[in-house]
């Protein structure tokens, strides 16, 4: 097996190997890492995934991106351990709604959200690398709801990682907040920021771009800017498609999309050889991506609070990775686009606009659309969708590029019990949490409230980072 090198979308950071990219998160030039080339899987290899355990497929997929840095045996052991935490033996089972439509349930992990699929694996990868190097890191992440709980759950027993998660105060559900604020381990910290998710994300990016601070706390990232997150999510596209007949037939996927990481994993699977008939971007009323496809202009507006808070986003960070690919890996194009976004809150997609509309379809769902879809599916199939999944169902039902006879897979990214207030307003009843989480709503909470101020947040992180107290110097680009 050969080594795999990674480059930044903005062209100003050094090439790194998989382990360094894993610890670095954001590149030092402000860009995102992508592999120098896409590994290709032939039809026989893809067909060979049929009937195999999810963990085995995950180890093989991730191994194509880690190369010789991670021994096959070690990677397999980590994957088996990560996915043993899930409440369903299939890890990401498919449920059929009608002749053509299937739901891919990604919420059987410990925090009932698709983020667990990548985060449980990421924690094991990072612990392995840090143990080997004798290092500590400080993870700082932003969450619109699900990433934070998944990160805290995955890293709460880590001996080498301190975690600080920023979430928008009052803009996540009670269940989402409690998944971040009830763990008692002293290495995990939840922080409510006076602002939106985009404000939280901007603070995290600013900390990564403050290189003196970044080095002093050995900063690492677990948001979907971290390439390993994307890689781990690629697995379920292959597993679902093979279960529905790939590579001998193509499959369409509809993805609830906020930060563009989950759907970009589908794009990666397609680049690797998976026959994907269509990738449909499903948005809520925060419709920046559907508008971009329609107009050719990426233009930020104010964030609107909806029943699907994980998608209440106007800055889709992983869109940068797609723009880099679609522009022929033109880092100058990417730099100019995001300089324009920072200055004027917009940029024109220009020469990539046609490719974008060919590669993806898109549909935004109104709050009325979401409620109607949840009620309709419950009445016709007895299946209860959460609001994010309902956005995807609306999009899948209205976009028909893939044609008749092509299976449509709707990604279900969260359990409906994570949004009891929204579900009660729509259906008249509150879905219950699984028995293993019965004590969540009564457990004491522990979190800080901080202003939307970089210096204030940096001081808080420094006070909690063991890497600072031990005087560790960041290594390997982290």
C-alpha positions as a printed NumPy array, in Angstrom:
array([[  0.   ,   0.   ,   0.   ],
       [  1.343,   3.438,  -0.92 ],
       [  1.364,   6.709,   0.984],
       [ -1.38 ,   9.29 ,   0.4  ],
       [ -0.665,  13.026,   0.255],
       [ -3.079,  15.892,   0.894],
       [ -3.151,  19.449,  -0.434],
       [ -5.018,  22.574,   0.622],
       [ -7.84 ,  24.079,  -1.408],
       [ -6.116,  27.463,  -1.112],
       [ -2.671,  26.36 ,  -2.254],
       [ -0.568,  27.925,   0.5  ],
       [ -0.107,  25.082,   2.985],
       [  2.408,  22.221,   2.846],
       [  1.434,  18.755,   1.656],
       [  0.641,  16.473,   4.572],
       [  0.073,  12.778,   5.126],
       [ -3.136,  11.313,   6.504],
       [ -2.145,  11.403,  10.183],
       [ -1.096,  15.054,  10.038],
       [ -4.278,  16.   ,   8.181],
       [ -6.262,  14.121,  10.82 ],
       [ -4.759,  16.267,  13.579],
       [ -4.6  ,  19.526,  11.628],
       [ -8.243,  19.914,  10.597],
       [ -8.077,  23.305,   8.879],
       [ -4.995,  23.962,   6.721],
       [ -2.716,  26.758,   7.885],
       [ -3.625,  28.88 ,   4.842],
       [ -7.298,  28.752,   5.842],
       [ -8.149,  26.106,   3.256],
       [ -9.423,  22.545,   3.539],
       [ -7.427,  19.418,   2.801],
       [ -8.251,  17.029,  -0.032],
       [ -6.235,  14.074,  -1.35 ],
       [ -3.916,  14.76 ,  -4.281],
       [ -5.843,  12.146,  -6.251],
       [ -8.987,  10.086,  -5.75 ],
       [ -8.553,   6.367,  -5.107],
       [-10.582,   4.302,  -7.582],
       [-12.563,   1.149,  -6.837],
       [-13.422,  -1.189,  -9.688],
       [-16.827,  -2.801, -10.096],
       [-15.671,  -6.133,  -8.668],
       [-14.394,  -4.482,  -5.486],
       [-17.636,  -2.543,  -5.026],
       [-19.742,  -5.662,  -5.637],
       [-17.601,  -7.458,  -3.062],
       [-18.932,  -5.169,  -0.309],
       [-22.308,  -6.932,  -0.495],
       [-23.201,  -8.769,   2.69 ],
       [-20.087,  -7.687,   4.576],
       [-20.246,  -6.049,   8.038],
       [-20.281,  -2.261,   7.992],
       [-17.033,  -2.081,   9.968],
       [-15.187,  -4.186,   7.381],
       [-16.297,  -1.941,   4.534],
       [-15.374,   1.16 ,   6.577],
       [-11.864,  -0.155,   7.197],
       [-11.37 ,  -0.82 ,   3.481],
       [-12.7  ,   2.587,   2.401],
       [-10.705,   4.539,   5.007],
       [ -7.619,   2.497,   4.216],
       [ -7.669,   3.842,   0.653],
       [ -7.185,   7.336,   2.105],
       [ -4.749,   6.545,   4.938],
       [ -2.419,   4.359,   2.875],
       [  0.571,   2.851,   4.622],
       [  0.244,   5.112,   7.678],
       [ -2.398,   2.882,   9.297],
       [ -1.899,  -0.913,   9.32 ],
       [ -4.905,  -2.799,   7.957],
       [ -5.272,  -4.84 ,  11.144],
       [ -5.272,  -1.757,  13.391],
       [ -7.779,   0.051,  11.186],
       [-10.07 ,  -2.973,  11.241],
       [ -9.919,  -3.17 ,  15.039],
       [-10.748,   0.525,  15.387],
       [-13.709,   0.246,  13.014],
       [-15.084,  -2.815,  14.803],
       [-14.807,  -1.018,  18.161],
       [-16.362,   2.204,  16.833],
       [-19.432,   0.592,  15.307],
       [-20.036,  -1.734,  18.233],
       [-21.416,   1.399,  19.963],
       [-24.398,   1.491,  17.578],
       [-27.848,   0.232,  18.523],
       [-28.521,  -1.599,  15.245],
       [-26.493,  -4.543,  13.973],
       [-26.503,  -3.124,  10.436],
       [-25.166,   0.24 ,  11.768],
       [-26.927,   2.19 ,   8.965],
       [-30.007,   0.143,   7.955],
       [-32.275,   0.852,   4.98 ],
       [-36.059,   1.12 ,   5.398],
       [-38.334,   1.025,   2.341],
       [-41.128,   3.613,   2.145],
       [-42.493,   2.844,  -1.317],
       [-41.498,   1.102,  -4.542],
       [-38.682,   3.544,  -5.278],
       [-37.907,   5.377,  -2.021],
       [-35.716,   4.121,   0.816],
       [-34.655,   5.779,   4.064],
       [-31.046,   5.297,   5.134],
       [-31.156,   5.473,   8.929],
       [-27.962,   7.101,  10.151],
       [-29.155,   7.759,  13.709],
       [-28.467,   4.494,  15.542],
       [-25.299,   5.77 ,  17.193],
       [-24.987,   6.888,  20.823],
       [-26.26 ,  10.454,  20.211],
       [-28.982,   9.543,  17.684],
       [-27.467,  11.48 ,  14.771],
       [-25.48 ,  10.728,  11.622],
       [-22.476,  12.523,  13.116],
       [-21.829,   9.437,  15.26 ],
       [-20.896,   7.411,  12.169],
       [-17.819,   9.563,  11.6  ],
       [-17.166,  10.808,  15.134],
       [-16.895,   7.392,  16.787],
       [-14.284,   6.453,  14.181],
       [-12.518,   9.799,  14.369],
       [-12.016,   9.517,  18.131],
       [-10.313,   6.157,  17.765],
       [ -8.142,   7.356,  14.906],
       [ -7.003,  10.412,  16.851],
       [ -6.322,   8.5  ,  20.066],
       [ -4.238,   5.987,  18.11 ],
       [ -2.123,   8.668,  16.439],
       [ -1.716,  10.753,  19.611],
       [ -0.678,   7.722,  21.647],
       [  1.896,   6.813,  19.024],
       [  3.294,  10.372,  19.025],
       [  3.012,  10.987,  22.767],
       [  0.972,  14.153,  22.173],
       [ -2.159,  15.868,  23.43 ],
       [ -4.505,  18.059,  21.414],
       [ -7.296,  20.489,  22.173],
       [-10.373,  20.073,  20.019],
       [-12.5  ,  23.141,  19.461],
       [-15.646,  22.698,  17.41 ],
       [-18.805,  24.524,  16.447],
       [-22.177,  22.84 ,  16.283],
       [-25.628,  23.624,  14.961],
       [-26.905,  20.797,  17.142],
       [-25.617,  17.31 ,  16.425],
       [-21.846,  17.563,  15.929],
       [-21.249,  18.812,  19.466],
       [-23.021,  15.98 ,  21.24 ],
       [-21.386,  13.413,  18.962],
       [-17.919,  14.867,  19.594],
       [-18.334,  15.054,  23.356],
       [-19.693,  11.515,  23.473],
       [-16.886,  10.147,  21.288],
       [-14.019,  11.857,  23.134],
       [-15.327,  11.937,  26.714],
       [-13.083,   9.039,  27.808],
       [-10.015,  10.154,  25.858],
       [ -6.825,  10.561,  27.878],
       [ -5.142,  12.744,  25.261],
       [ -7.891,  15.078,  24.042],
       [ -9.637,  18.06 ,  25.626],
       [-12.843,  19.124,  23.875],
       [-14.524,  22.545,  23.779],
       [-17.757,  22.754,  21.781],
       [-19.39 ,  26.077,  20.897],
       [-23.141,  26.071,  20.262],
       [-25.579,  28.932,  19.536],
       [-27.397,  29.743,  22.766],
       [-31.114,  28.963,  22.481],
       [-30.849,  27.673,  18.907],
       [-30.49 ,  23.929,  19.522],
       [-33.123,  21.562,  20.864],
       [-33.201,  20.656,  24.555],
       [-32.168,  17.098,  23.722],
       [-29.267,  18.299,  21.581],
       [-28.108,  20.681,  24.318],
       [-28.305,  18.055,  27.046],
       [-26.227,  15.611,  25.038],
       [-23.464,  18.222,  25.289],
       [-24.042,  19.494,  28.814],
       [-24.743,  16.377,  30.916],
       [-21.462,  14.402,  30.505],
       [-19.429,  14.719,  33.698],
       [-15.908,  14.067,  32.427],
       [-13.542,  16.982,  33.063],
       [-11.976,  16.908,  29.585],
       [-15.205,  17.942,  27.793],
       [-16.695,  21.445,  27.857],
       [-19.868,  22.863,  26.289],
       [-20.054,  26.622,  25.67 ],
       [-23.202,  28.546,  24.713],
       [-22.338,  31.476,  22.439],
       [-24.537,  34.544,  22.111],
       [-25.104,  34.231,  18.367],
       [-25.858,  31.849,  15.498],
       [-24.113,  28.69 ,  14.336],
       [-22.31 ,  30.743,  11.697],
       [-20.937,  32.931,  14.513],
       [-19.699,  29.809,  16.333],
       [-18.126,  28.486,  13.157],
       [-16.444,  31.838,  12.484],
       [-14.902,  31.774,  15.982],
       [-13.506,  28.301,  15.377],
       [-12.006,  29.301,  12.029],
       [-10.519,  32.421,  13.591],
       [ -8.843,  30.31 ,  16.293],
       [ -7.354,  28.029,  13.648],
       [ -6.077,  31.049,  11.727],
       [ -4.51 ,  32.542,  14.886],
       [ -1.367,  30.448,  14.51 ],
       [  0.216,  31.462,  17.825],
       [ -2.92 ,  30.438,  19.716],
       [ -3.346,  27.353,  17.562],
       [  0.138,  26.13 ,  18.408],
       [ -0.064,  27.053,  22.104],
       [ -3.084,  24.817,  22.72 ],
       [ -2.251,  22.188,  20.045],
       [ -5.548,  22.944,  18.339],
       [ -7.336,  20.224,  16.389],
       [-10.753,  20.142,  14.724],
       [-13.597,  17.651,  14.483],
       [-16.06 ,  19.651,  12.424],
       [-16.527,  18.396,   8.893],
       [-13.587,  20.584,   7.899],
       [-11.602,  17.581,   9.202],
       [-10.981,  15.323,   6.226],
       [-11.289,  12.137,   8.305],
       [-14.928,  13.039,   9.02 ],
       [-15.708,  13.055,   5.308],
       [-13.876,   9.785,   4.7  ],
       [-15.788,   7.96 ,   7.429],
       [-19.103,   9.116,   5.94 ],
       [-18.241,   7.77 ,   2.481],
       [-18.777,   4.22 ,   3.788],
       [-22.559,   4.351,   4.085],
       [-22.994,   5.494,   0.498],
       [-21.248,   2.336,  -0.687],
       [-23.068,   0.083,   1.798],
       [-26.508,   1.448,   0.868],
       [-25.911,   1.453,  -2.864],
       [-24.579,  -2.12 ,  -2.903],
       [-27.594,  -3.289,  -0.909],
       [-29.783,  -1.813,  -3.676],
       [-27.894,  -3.417,  -6.551],
       [-24.764,  -1.34 ,  -7.198],
       [-22.531,  -1.455,  -9.109],
       [-24.945,  -3.117, -11.549],
       [-27.492,  -0.33 , -11.112],
       [-27.152,   3.328, -10.178],
       [-28.68 ,   4.886,  -7.07 ],
       [-29.823,   8.455,  -6.305],
       [-29.194,  10.033,  -2.901],
       [-30.997,  12.96 ,  -1.288],
       [-29.13 ,  14.554,   1.596],
       [-30.276,  17.068,   4.255],
       [-27.549,  19.634,   3.736],
       [-26.153,  22.359,   5.948],
       [-22.372,  22.355,   6.02 ],
       [-22.116,  20.328,   2.767],
       [-19.955,  17.628,   4.385],
       [-22.434,  14.76 ,   4.177],
       [-23.306,  15.309,   0.539],
       [-19.65 ,  15.884,  -0.324],
       [-18.992,  12.383,   1.038],
       [-21.467,  11.185,  -1.594],
       [-19.553,  13.129,  -4.228],
       [-16.35 ,  11.426,  -3.048],
       [-18.009,   8.003,  -3.36 ],
       [-18.959,   8.883,  -6.927],
       [-15.391,   9.986,  -7.695],
       [-14.212,   6.608,  -6.403],
       [-16.444,   4.759,  -8.868],
       [-19.826,   4.338,  -7.18 ],
       [-22.606,   4.688,  -9.805],
       [-24.549,   7.643,  -8.362],
       [-27.453,   8.733, -10.559],
       [-28.048,  12.001,  -8.722],
       [-27.005,  13.863,  -5.594],
       [-29.869,  16.031,  -4.351],
       [-29.193,  18.876,  -1.932],
       [-32.107,  19.187,   0.503],
       [-32.363,  22.457,   2.411],
       [-34.839,  24.091,   4.748],
       [-35.828,  27.748,   4.511],
       [-32.138,  28.644,   4.837],
       [-31.847,  27.91 ,   1.145],
       [-28.428,  29.286,   0.217],
       [-27.381,  26.185,  -1.733],
       [-30.568,  25.793,  -3.833],
       [-30.356,  29.514,  -4.601],
       [-26.733,  29.078,  -5.651],
       [-27.655,  26.339,  -8.108],
       [-30.531,  28.411,  -9.485],
       [-28.755,  31.78 ,  -9.787],
       [-25.052,  30.954,  -9.979],
       [-24.426,  33.277,  -7.033],
       [-23.585,  32.18 ,  -3.487],
       [-25.164,  34.944,  -1.403],
       [-25.54 ,  34.949,   2.363],
       [-28.725,  36.082,   4.058],
       [-29.779,  36.151,   7.703],
       [-30.284,  32.761,   9.331],
       [-33.922,  31.79 ,   9.895],
       [-34.745,  29.508,  12.853],
       [-36.584,  26.358,  11.696],
       [-37.696,  22.96 ,  12.978],
       [-34.501,  21.498,  11.452],
       [-31.865,  23.53 ,  13.349],
       [-28.845,  21.537,  12.169],
       [-29.446,  23.052,   8.735],
       [-29.9  ,  26.637,   9.904],
       [-26.671,  27.651,   8.175],
       [-25.514,  30.231,   5.629],
       [-21.819,  29.276,   5.377],
       [-21.48 ,  25.74 ,   4.026],
       [-17.805,  25.136,   4.773],
       [-17.332,  21.978,   2.71 ],
       [-18.671,  23.689,  -0.397],
       [-15.104,  24.972,  -0.689],
       [-13.89 ,  21.426,  -1.361],
       [-16.357,  21.036,  -4.194],
       [-15.451,  24.419,  -5.714],
       [-11.798,  23.37 ,  -5.695],
       [-12.614,  20.164,  -7.556],
       [-15.082,  21.759,  -9.984],
       [-12.645,  24.538, -10.901],
       [ -9.971,  22.029, -11.895],
       [ -8.234,  22.428,  -8.522],
       [ -7.692,  26.143,  -9.104],
       [ -6.659,  27.444,  -5.672],
       [ -6.604,  31.048,  -6.921],
       [-10.284,  30.725,  -7.884],
       [-11.086,  29.416,  -4.391],
       [ -9.124,  32.162,  -2.642],
       [-10.849,  34.857,  -4.69 ],
       [-14.295,  33.378,  -4.07 ],
       [-13.909,  33.324,  -0.313],
       [-12.24 ,  36.734,  -0.195],
       [-15.342,  38.057,  -1.973],
       [-17.582,  36.23 ,   0.509],
       [-15.738,  37.776,   3.457],
       [-15.955,  41.248,   1.915],
       [-19.414,  41.34 ,   0.372],
       [-21.196,  38.194,   1.692],
       [-21.45 ,  36.799,  -1.847],
       [-19.498,  35.44 ,  -4.774],
       [-20.357,  34.303,  -8.284],
       [-19.654,  30.649,  -9.022],
       [-18.714,  31.704, -12.556],
       [-17.195,  28.959, -14.679],
       [-18.191,  26.171, -12.27 ],
       [-21.895,  27.075, -12.323],
       [-22.798,  24.721, -15.173],
       [-20.912,  21.793, -13.643],
       [-22.539,  22.459, -10.263],
       [-26.05 ,  22.236, -11.721],
       [-25.112,  19.057, -13.593],
       [-23.511,  17.382, -10.575],
       [-26.239,  18.245,  -8.059],
       [-29.95 ,  18.898,  -7.9  ],
       [-31.467,  20.972,  -5.098],
       [-34.759,  21.759,  -3.388],
       [-35.615,  23.823,  -0.324],
       [-38.499,  22.78 ,   1.927],
       [-40.679,  25.292,   3.744],
       [-41.855,  24.637,   7.272],
       [-45.269,  23.803,   5.817],
       [-43.626,  21.33 ,   3.412],
       [-41.824,  19.639,   6.313],
       [-44.949,  19.256,   8.425],
       [-46.963,  17.912,   5.49 ],
       [-44.248,  15.392,   4.596],
       [-43.98 ,  14.071,   8.16 ],
       [-47.746,  13.586,   8.384],
       [-47.996,  12.055,   4.897],
       [-45.267,   9.468,   5.433],
       [-46.601,   8.561,   8.875],
       [-50.078,   8.039,   7.405],
       [-49.009,   6.066,   4.32 ],
       [-46.19 ,   3.923,   5.704],
       [-46.299,   4.256,   9.489],
       [-42.791,   5.722,   9.428],
       [-41.917,   8.75 ,  11.6  ],
       [-39.343,  11.136,  10.127],
       [-37.577,  13.95 ,  11.944],
       [-37.71 ,  17.432,  10.318],
       [-34.271,  17.112,   8.681],
       [-35.221,  13.822,   7.069],
       [-38.509,  15.392,   5.993],
       [-36.598,  18.119,   4.117],
       [-34.835,  15.345,   2.198],
       [-38.103,  13.519,   1.537],
       [-39.62 ,  16.711,   0.09 ],
       [-36.604,  17.14 ,  -2.18 ],
       [-36.544,  13.494,  -3.255],
       [-40.25 ,  13.639,  -4.099],
       [-39.903,  16.732,  -6.281],
       [-36.6  ,  16.121,  -8.081],
       [-36.787,  13.455, -10.776],
       [-33.501,  13.763, -12.656],
       [-32.548,  10.136, -11.891],
       [-35.634,   8.741, -13.657],
       [-38.019,   5.878, -12.989],
       [-36.645,   2.593, -11.725],
       [-33.644,   4.18 ,  -9.99 ],
       [-33.76 ,   3.678,  -6.202],
       [-33.991,   6.961,  -4.291],
       [-32.229,   6.928,  -0.946],
       [-33.252,   9.593,   1.553],
       [-30.604,  10.089,   4.223],
       [-32.188,  10.21 ,   7.68 ],
       [-29.714,  12.167,   9.734],
       [-31.371,  12.289,  13.158],
       [-33.845,  10.447,  15.361],
       [-37.176,  12.306,  15.772],
       [-36.812,  12.162,  19.574],
       [-34.053,  14.769,  19.307],
       [-36.717,  17.335,  18.361],
       [-39.695,  16.59 ,  20.642],
       [-41.156,  20.108,  20.585],
       [-41.133,  20.32 ,  16.795],
       [-42.505,  16.799,  16.442],
       [-45.299,  17.476,  18.926],
       [-46.276,  20.631,  17.059],
       [-46.485,  18.655,  13.818],
       [-47.899,  15.298,  14.929],
       [-49.533,  16.02 ,  18.294],
       [-47.257,  13.655,  20.227],
       [-43.711,  13.639,  21.55 ],
       [-41.503,  10.758,  20.378],
       [-39.717,   9.055,  23.242],
       [-35.99 ,   8.617,  23.636],
       [-34.555,   5.09 ,  23.493],
       [-34.431,   3.448,  26.946],
       [-30.658,   3.868,  27.196],
       [-31.151,   7.653,  27.219],
       [-34.038,   7.69 ,  29.693],
       [-32.137,   9.795,  32.243],
       [-30.96 ,  12.456,  29.799],
       [-33.672,  15.023,  30.469],
       [-33.269,  14.927,  34.259],
       [-29.473,  14.839,  34.546],
       [-27.738,  18.   ,  35.828],
       [-26.245,  20.249,  33.173],
       [-22.786,  21.826,  33.1  ],
       [-21.894,  24.527,  30.558],
       [-20.607,  28.077,  30.168],
       [-22.198,  31.074,  28.477],
       [-19.774,  33.362,  26.637],
       [-20.043,  36.429,  24.435],
       [-19.438,  36.205,  20.706],
       [-15.906,  37.49 ,  21.196],
       [-12.725,  35.764,  19.999],
       [-10.453,  36.894,  22.837],
       [-12.966,  35.763,  25.463],
       [-13.363,  32.346,  23.889],
       [ -9.614,  31.888,  23.417],
       [ -8.995,  32.64 ,  27.095],
       [-11.564,  30.025,  28.05 ],
       [ -9.984,  27.41 ,  25.795],
       [ -6.506,  28.141,  27.161],
       [ -7.774,  27.67 ,  30.711],
       [ -9.096,  24.2  ,  29.902],
       [ -6.329,  22.85 ,  27.648],
       [ -3.959,  20.349,  29.239],
       [ -1.574,  20.847,  26.309],
       [ -1.006,  24.406,  27.577],
       [ -0.391,  23.316,  31.17 ],
       [  2.133,  20.733,  30.011],
       [  3.891,  23.176,  27.704],
       [  3.412,  20.976,  24.65 ],
       [  4.362,  22.373,  21.282],
       [  2.162,  21.381,  18.356],
       [  3.843,  19.072,  15.849],
       [  3.218,  17.715,  12.395],
       [  1.166,  20.641,  11.157],
       [ -1.462,  20.265,  13.881]])
